[in-house]
Amino acid sequence: MNRSGCQIIVANQSNLAPQQELVEDMLAIIHCFSCRIYGSRHYAKEKVKAIANIINIPRQTMLTLSKVIQC
């Protein structure tokens, strides 16, 4: 780092035992994945609602669209 003239400063540096560091790292990983799982559940519900809204287009609208769009 001397060539670029910068320093790395570690904030809140604590001397932990290797086992404690491992436990903290594992808890951080578990926390990250649990947030992803719960977040994906939320978006899955939104997708289901959007698809349900698309499927439940009123019959009259479908008839109007079929007259406009001809295959």
Secondary structure as GFF3:
##gff-version 3
##sequence-region A 1 71
A	DSSP	alpha_helix	18	55	.	.	.	ID=ss1
A	DSSP	alpha_helix	59	68	.	.	.	ID=ss2
###
